[in-house]
């Protein structure tokens, strides 16, 4: 019986780690020469309403672009690319359960418990647009469960990590 409880607890721990994992994807236009991009400017996207977190997102993305060799200029100064971010939030329902007993469906002398919990998921999309053609040349997307009760340092760290993971594959290797 102790072994079964241990296996169940270990399984729940692994599942909670998987649920907390961040999903990051990217796509790009293979015909574009990214080495020609040296400057960028911000354009309006679908940002977060909170000005503090908006600034965190812009600073995190700007830091990654600077690390990739792009310099920030104003939109009127003819940048090579335009950058916009889009943020959205969605609520999902997570159902977890545990049953004890033996036999099919734990029908004999067992008990079962089920629990539901609302999960807030945040998605951050970053578009890099060729300023000369107006075409999106690169798009990165990161999704993760959001802790609405996180302290400010943790929020900033999570946003910074999302930006780091997003731009890990920028510029893309063809």
Backbone bond lengths (Angstrom), bond angles and torsions (degrees), N, CA, C in turn:
res aa  C-N    CA-C-N  psi(-1)  N-CA   C-N-CA  omega(-1)  CA-C   N-CA-C  phi
1 X - - - 1.441 - - 1.522 111.03 -
2 X 1.343 117.58 -38.92 1.459 121.08 178.70 1.526 110.36 -64.17
3 X 1.313 116.55 -38.40 1.459 120.35 179.62 1.531 110.87 -62.81
4 X 1.333 117.37 -42.94 1.466 121.73 179.29 1.527 110.70 -62.88
5 X 1.315 117.21 -40.32 1.471 120.55 178.43 1.523 110.06 -66.03
6 X 1.332 116.58 -40.34 1.461 120.56 178.46 1.527 111.59 -63.59
7 X 1.313 117.17 -45.18 1.468 121.66 179.03 1.521 110.36 -62.20
8 X 1.323 116.93 -42.13 1.466 120.08 178.85 1.516 111.09 -63.71
9 X 1.316 117.67 -43.81 1.472 121.16 179.65 1.519 110.75 -64.74
10 X 1.319 117.46 -40.96 1.463 120.49 178.61 1.526 110.75 -64.74
11 X 1.315 116.75 -39.99 1.464 120.51 178.09 1.517 112.02 -63.32
12 X 1.335 116.88 -42.01 1.463 120.19 177.68 1.518 111.24 -64.72
13 X 1.327 117.97 -37.71 1.466 121.04 179.05 1.524 110.86 -64.94
14 X 1.321 116.47 -43.55 1.470 120.17 178.20 1.522 110.82 -64.38
15 X 1.335 117.47 -42.94 1.458 120.51 -179.95 1.522 111.42 -64.29
16 X 1.332 118.25 -37.32 1.463 119.37 179.19 1.516 110.55 -69.49
17 X 1.326 118.55 -32.84 1.461 121.00 175.97 1.518 110.03 -66.34
18 X 1.302 118.04 -42.61 1.454 121.76 178.45 1.528 110.37 -63.47
19 X 1.307 117.12 -41.29 1.458 120.34 -179.38 1.523 111.50 -64.40
20 X 1.329 117.94 -30.67 1.455 121.59 -178.79 1.528 112.07 -83.31
21 X 1.319 117.91 -10.26 1.456 121.13 -176.97 1.520 111.16 -65.91
22 X 1.312 114.10 148.37 1.458 120.41 179.99 1.529 109.17 -92.77
23 X 1.329 116.04 135.90 1.453 121.41 176.83 1.524 108.06 -101.17
24 X 1.322 116.67 123.63 1.467 121.64 -179.01 1.519 108.76 -127.45
25 X 1.329 115.58 130.38 1.459 121.38 175.00 1.523 108.41 -134.46
26 X 1.321 115.60 162.99 1.458 120.16 175.36 1.522 109.18 -151.12
27 X 1.310 114.57 160.06 1.459 121.23 176.83 1.520 107.43 -147.64
28 X 1.325 117.17 156.38 1.454 119.79 -177.70 1.518 110.89 -156.02
29 X 1.312 114.42 161.92 1.460 122.08 177.67 1.527 108.08 -85.08
30 X 1.332 116.60 113.55 1.466 121.77 -176.26 1.522 113.93 -65.67
31 X 1.306 117.36 -19.78 1.463 119.81 -177.64 1.532 113.03 -84.06
32 X 1.313 117.80 -4.23 1.464 121.69 -175.19 1.520 110.92 -91.89
33 X 1.347 115.57 138.15 1.459 122.47 174.85 1.533 107.73 -93.36
34 X 1.310 117.33 101.03 1.453 122.24 -176.00 1.528 112.92 -72.05
35 X 1.320 118.38 -18.42 1.463 120.22 -179.70 1.527 111.68 -68.23
36 X 1.317 117.97 -17.95 1.460 121.16 178.59 1.524 113.77 -80.36
37 X 1.316 117.17 -8.10 1.465 120.49 -179.06 1.528 109.32 -89.24
38 X 1.334 115.43 118.58 1.463 120.80 -179.35 1.524 112.99 -121.46
39 X 1.323 117.39 -21.93 1.469 120.66 -177.36 1.529 110.07 -130.72
40 X 1.318 114.88 154.63 1.466 120.32 177.59 1.521 109.44 -143.29
41 X 1.320 114.61 159.94 1.455 122.28 173.58 1.521 107.86 -138.38
42 X 1.315 115.28 148.56 1.454 120.75 177.35 1.518 110.54 -81.47
43 X 1.321 115.22 139.69 1.461 122.12 170.70 1.526 107.02 -126.44
44 X 1.290 115.28 162.70 1.458 121.17 -175.57 1.530 111.59 -70.39
45 X 1.301 114.98 133.89 1.463 122.27 173.85 1.515 108.16 -122.01
46 X 1.328 115.76 -149.34 1.460 121.21 175.07 1.521 106.46 -106.39
47 X 1.310 116.26 82.67 1.451 121.62 -174.85 1.509 112.85 -81.05
48 X 1.318 114.61 177.68 1.461 120.61 175.19 1.521 108.87 -80.00
49 X 1.322 116.55 149.15 1.463 121.59 -178.30 1.523 112.57 -72.07
50 X 1.295 117.37 -25.73 1.457 122.83 -177.18 1.534 109.96 -78.52
51 X 1.336 119.46 116.85 1.467 120.93 -176.18 1.530 113.84 -63.62
52 X 1.332 117.61 -30.10 1.469 119.48 179.31 1.519 110.19 -68.15
53 X 1.332 117.36 -47.75 1.467 119.80 179.36 1.524 111.55 -70.80
54 X 1.325 118.05 -31.95 1.466 120.57 174.92 1.531 109.42 -58.98
55 X 1.323 116.54 -46.73 1.467 120.39 179.34 1.530 110.64 -62.55
56 X 1.333 116.91 -39.61 1.470 120.29 178.36 1.525 111.25 -60.58
57 X 1.333 116.36 -44.05 1.466 120.74 -179.53 1.526 110.16 -64.35
58 X 1.332 116.93 -47.86 1.473 120.77 -179.23 1.527 110.72 -61.10
59 X 1.330 117.50 -44.24 1.464 120.80 -179.95 1.526 111.85 -65.29
60 X 1.328 117.03 -39.83 1.472 120.17 -179.84 1.525 110.86 -66.00
61 X 1.318 117.11 -43.54 1.463 120.40 179.46 1.522 110.11 -69.31
62 X 1.335 117.25 -42.54 1.467 120.57 178.37 1.525 110.99 -60.03
63 X 1.330 116.74 -39.00 1.465 120.41 177.14 1.512 112.52 -62.41
64 X 1.317 116.69 -40.51 1.462 120.34 178.25 1.528 111.52 -67.87
65 X 1.329 116.41 -40.90 1.468 119.53 178.23 1.522 110.86 -64.55
66 X 1.331 117.51 -39.89 1.471 120.87 177.22 1.525 110.26 -63.18
67 X 1.336 116.80 -40.67 1.466 120.56 178.39 1.527 111.72 -64.19
68 X 1.329 116.72 -25.22 1.467 121.46 178.51 1.526 111.57 -89.90
69 X 1.335 117.77 3.59 1.458 121.32 174.79 1.519 115.60 94.40
70 X 1.327 118.41 10.96 1.460 120.47 178.71 1.528 109.98 -97.32
71 X 1.321 115.63 137.19 1.461 121.71 179.18 1.528 109.41 -102.60
72 X 1.311 115.46 138.44 1.463 120.46 -179.49 1.526 110.18 -84.39
73 X 1.334 115.84 131.45 1.451 122.47 173.56 1.526 108.05 -134.65
74 X 1.292 117.18 173.10 1.455 120.97 178.39 1.530 110.24 -79.62
75 X 1.318 116.65 154.42 1.471 121.53 -176.14 1.526 111.79 -60.03
76 X 1.330 118.61 -31.42 1.462 121.72 -179.93 1.518 114.38 -74.65
77 X 1.328 117.71 -8.02 1.469 122.37 -178.21 1.527 112.86 -94.07
78 X 1.308 117.57 15.37 1.472 123.80 177.23 1.536 114.04 60.39
79 X 1.313 116.71 67.31 1.471 120.23 177.85 1.519 110.87 -72.45
80 X 1.321 114.76 163.56 1.465 120.31 176.61 1.531 110.77 -75.34
81 X 1.346 115.96 -40.70 1.464 120.40 179.40 1.519 110.39 -132.81
82 X 1.313 113.80 155.46 1.450 122.39 174.31 1.524 107.51 -110.49
83 X 1.321 116.74 140.21 1.461 121.27 -177.10 1.519 108.92 -122.39
84 X 1.329 115.65 133.74 1.464 121.74 175.88 1.521 107.81 -137.70
85 X 1.314 115.54 147.54 1.453 118.37 173.09 1.525 108.79 -119.83
86 X 1.310 114.18 152.94 1.466 122.14 179.02 1.531 106.80 -130.83
87 X 1.331 116.19 128.90 1.463 120.96 179.34 1.520 109.06 -120.59
88 X 1.319 115.35 140.32 1.461 119.96 175.85 1.523 108.73 -144.48
89 X 1.319 114.47 157.52 1.458 121.30 -179.89 1.515 108.56 -131.76
90 X 1.331 115.43 144.57 1.456 121.27 -178.92 1.526 108.16 -141.38
91 X 1.293 116.18 148.41 1.464 121.15 177.17 1.525 109.00 -106.53
92 X 1.319 115.31 129.20 1.454 122.30 176.73 1.522 108.29 -116.91
93 X 1.302 115.45 163.70 1.455 121.48 177.94 1.522 108.30 -111.16
94 X 1.325 116.16 123.95 1.461 121.50 177.97 1.520 107.86 -106.25
95 X 1.320 116.03 128.00 1.460 121.36 179.86 1.523 107.77 -115.39
96 X 1.316 115.58 126.51 1.466 119.50 177.99 1.522 108.23 -127.78
97 X 1.296 115.06 150.31 1.460 119.00 -177.55 1.508 111.49 -147.50
98 X 1.315 114.30 162.37 1.455 121.45 178.64 1.518 107.72 -148.12
99 X 1.314 116.22 136.47 1.465 120.50 -179.91 1.524 109.69 -133.93
100 X 1.318 115.89 147.12 1.461 121.34 174.94 1.520 108.33 -122.78
101 X 1.300 116.68 164.42 1.460 121.05 179.21 1.519 109.73 121.24
102 X 1.314 115.54 -168.93 1.449 119.17 179.63 1.512 109.28 -140.81
103 X 1.299 115.81 167.48 1.458 120.45 -179.01 1.520 111.12 89.76
104 X 1.347 115.43 174.63 1.459 118.47 -179.22 1.526 110.95 -62.01
105 X 1.291 115.95 134.23 1.461 123.41 178.17 1.527 112.82 58.05
106 X 1.325 117.49 19.68 1.463 122.70 177.62 1.535 112.00 54.60
107 X 1.335 115.55 40.68 1.461 120.17 -173.34 1.520 113.64 -77.19
108 X 1.275 117.77 -25.81 1.462 119.20 -172.62 1.529 110.46 -98.86
109 X 1.303 115.81 122.09 1.470 125.06 174.59 1.527 112.78 44.29
110 X 1.290 116.52 51.77 1.458 120.13 177.72 1.511 111.36 -133.37
111 X 1.287 114.80 -179.41 1.465 120.06 176.74 1.526 108.68 -140.44
112 X 1.308 114.63 161.70 1.457 119.17 -179.48 1.527 109.45 -142.10
113 X 1.310 115.51 148.36 1.459 122.29 178.72 1.521 107.56 -135.32
114 X 1.321 115.99 134.07 1.463 120.58 175.50 1.522 107.91 -125.96
115 X 1.322 115.81 144.07 1.458 121.06 -178.62 1.520 109.74 -138.12
116 X 1.326 116.01 139.87 1.465 119.66 175.33 1.524 108.54 -115.23
117 X 1.314 114.58 149.68 1.462 120.91 -179.57 1.521 108.51 -148.04
118 X 1.329 116.15 136.21 1.460 119.35 176.20 1.522 108.97 -81.43
119 X 1.316 115.63 134.92 1.462 122.78 -179.26 1.517 107.72 -117.30
120 X 1.335 116.53 129.19 1.459 122.09 176.03 1.519 108.12 -94.05
121 X 1.331 116.33 122.33 1.459 121.86 179.88 1.519 108.87 -114.03
122 X 1.323 115.23 130.53 1.457 120.67 177.76 1.518 110.72 -108.50
123 X 1.328 115.96 143.10 1.464 121.45 177.54 1.515 108.51 -126.44
124 X 1.327 115.74 131.91 1.452 122.77 177.36 1.519 107.94 -119.40
125 X 1.328 115.94 122.86 1.463 121.86 178.21 1.518 107.50 -117.00
126 X 1.332 116.66 132.36 1.462 121.53 176.85 1.521 108.06 -118.71
127 X 1.334 115.37 125.04 1.463 121.62 177.00 1.518 109.61 -107.29
128 X 1.324 115.94 134.26 1.462 122.73 171.96 1.524 105.56 -113.95
129 X 1.335 115.34 119.23 1.458 122.38 -173.49 1.525 109.51 -114.36
130 X 1.324 117.51 131.65 1.463 121.35 173.41 1.524 107.45 -64.61
131 X 1.328 117.28 118.40 1.465 121.55 -175.36 1.521 111.93 -68.04
132 X 1.327 117.98 -23.14 1.464 121.15 -177.23 1.527 112.35 -84.86
133 X 1.336 116.69 -33.72 1.468 119.96 -178.43 1.527 112.77 -103.10
134 X 1.331 117.02 -22.63 1.462 120.85 -176.78 1.518 113.60 80.64
135 X 1.318 117.91 9.04 1.470 121.99 -178.96 1.525 111.34 -95.32
136 X 1.328 114.92 141.67 1.463 118.81 173.19 1.523 107.52 -69.44
137 X 1.340 116.30 126.99 1.455 120.13 -179.40 1.528 112.32 -107.57
138 X 1.333 116.06 -19.85 1.466 120.64 179.16 1.521 108.31 -152.80
139 X 1.329 115.97 139.94 1.471 121.49 176.87 1.516 108.26 -141.10
140 X 1.329 114.67 129.31 1.458 121.09 175.70 1.510 109.43 -118.37
141 X 1.329 116.36 143.43 1.460 122.09 -179.05 1.526 109.23 -132.88
142 X 1.337 115.68 131.13 1.466 121.16 176.09 1.518 108.14 -128.26
143 X 1.333 116.68 133.20 1.466 122.31 177.20 1.514 109.21 -129.52
144 X 1.321 115.39 140.86 1.458 119.88 -179.89 1.516 109.79 -160.19
145 X 1.321 115.25 153.93 1.456 120.86 172.52 1.528 107.88 -65.34
146 X 1.328 116.20 135.98 1.460 121.69 -176.17 1.523 109.43 -107.46
147 X 1.315 115.21 132.63 1.459 120.69 174.74 1.526 107.05 -93.94
148 X 1.326 117.07 103.35 1.461 121.42 -177.26 1.522 112.12 -66.88
149 X 1.323 117.76 -18.68 1.462 121.48 -178.82 1.528 112.89 -98.00
150 X 1.328 117.99 9.60 1.464 120.98 -177.67 1.524 110.46 -65.47
151 X 1.329 115.91 148.00 1.454 119.82 177.82 1.540 108.80 -75.98
152 X 1.330 118.39 163.02 1.467 121.61 -175.15 1.535 114.60 -56.34
153 X 1.335 117.61 -39.32 1.477 119.48 179.01 1.523 111.24 -63.15
154 X 1.318 116.07 -40.51 1.466 119.62 -179.81 1.528 110.72 -68.14
155 X 1.336 117.58 -40.22 1.466 120.38 176.54 1.521 110.59 -59.32
156 X 1.330 115.72 -47.17 1.468 119.39 -179.89 1.519 111.08 -61.79
157 X 1.322 116.82 -43.20 1.471 120.79 179.20 1.526 110.89 -63.19
158 X 1.340 118.39 -41.87 1.467 121.26 179.27 1.526 111.55 -64.31
159 X 1.321 116.91 -41.11 1.471 120.17 178.64 1.527 109.94 -65.67
160 X 1.331 116.69 -43.38 1.472 120.66 179.37 1.536 110.93 -62.19
161 X 1.321 116.47 -42.94 1.474 119.91 179.15 1.526 111.36 -65.30
162 X 1.322 117.12 -38.83 1.468 119.90 177.40 1.522 109.86 -61.33
163 X 1.329 117.62 -43.58 1.470 120.72 179.01 1.527 110.90 -64.42
164 X 1.318 117.27 -41.33 1.466 120.70 178.27 1.523 111.05 -60.32
165 X 1.318 116.60 -45.95 1.464 120.08 -179.40 1.519 111.43 -68.36
166 X 1.348 116.90 -36.48 1.465 120.31 178.42 1.522 111.05 -61.02
167 X 1.316 116.62 -45.70 1.456 120.51 -173.64 1.526 113.88 -92.81
168 X 1.307 116.59 10.44 1.459 120.54 175.36 1.539 109.99 -58.83
169 X 1.310 116.94 -35.04 1.472 121.77 -177.82 1.526 112.36 -106.37
170 X 1.320 116.19 34.22 1.469 121.00 174.81 1.521 108.26 -124.30
171 X 1.296 120.10 131.84 1.463 126.34 -8.19 1.524 110.08 -69.90
172 X 1.318 115.42 148.46 1.473 118.61 -176.66 1.523 111.61 -70.30
173 X 1.319 113.84 150.83 1.465 120.91 175.22 1.520 106.47 -93.43
174 X 1.315 116.62 125.67 1.467 120.62 -177.37 1.510 111.68 -81.23
